[in-house]
Amino acid sequence: NCLNLIVFDRLERAKKLQEQREKEMVEKQKQQEIAAAAAATGGSVLNVAALLASGTQVTPQIAMAAQMAALQAKALAETGIAVPSYYNPAAVNPMKFAEQEKKRKMLWQGKKEGDKSQSAEIWEKLNFGNKDQNVKFRKLMGIKSEDEAGCSSVDEESYKTLKQQEEVFRNLDAQYEMARSQTHTQRGMGLGFTSSMRGMDAV
């Protein structure tokens, strides 16, 4: 009798364990179906309130997946940029990802044909007073238009800047010529070796 009771007890335990495992398997299968439906529809179907109403047990993973899917849908609606499926949705903020993508597109798209900054226009209009020097300067600066543009299209502020730059270049040229004459052509002058002194030595 004791032996029969032990065997019966063990059979009851095995039966309860089997039922518990079957329940766990059914719950896992439901969760997998929900996750597959959410992945197929981009997460928009996944709604925690609907799951609670249907009686499905909502785990923290399902709730977090629903929240991430809602964030991704919101970012897609606002910006039009979707987070790729190979990113972990829990690790990527969809709004920041969309901002980065916009910045990347702006950075790598080329400048439009008519887009020129004010400083670029000033460099193009710069005049050294000599056409050869102007052409050479434009080549060095990488300015493609070699035609000399007049100052009529430039506003007053740019025109003043151009005039100041021309004056600076003139002053620099004059200083360079003065220094060159002192160092090259008048070498030895001022040290007692002037032409008058040389004449006295010859006498």
Secondary structure by P-SEA (a helix, b strand, c coil): caaaaaaaaaaaaaaaaaaaaaaaaaaaaaaaaaaaaaaaaccccccaaaaaaacccccaaaaaaaaaaaaaaaaaaacccccccccccccccaaaaaaaaaaaaaaacccccccccaaaaaaaacccccaaaaaaaaaaaccccccccccccccaaaaaaaaaaaaaaaaaaaaaaaaaaaacccccccccccaaaaaaaac
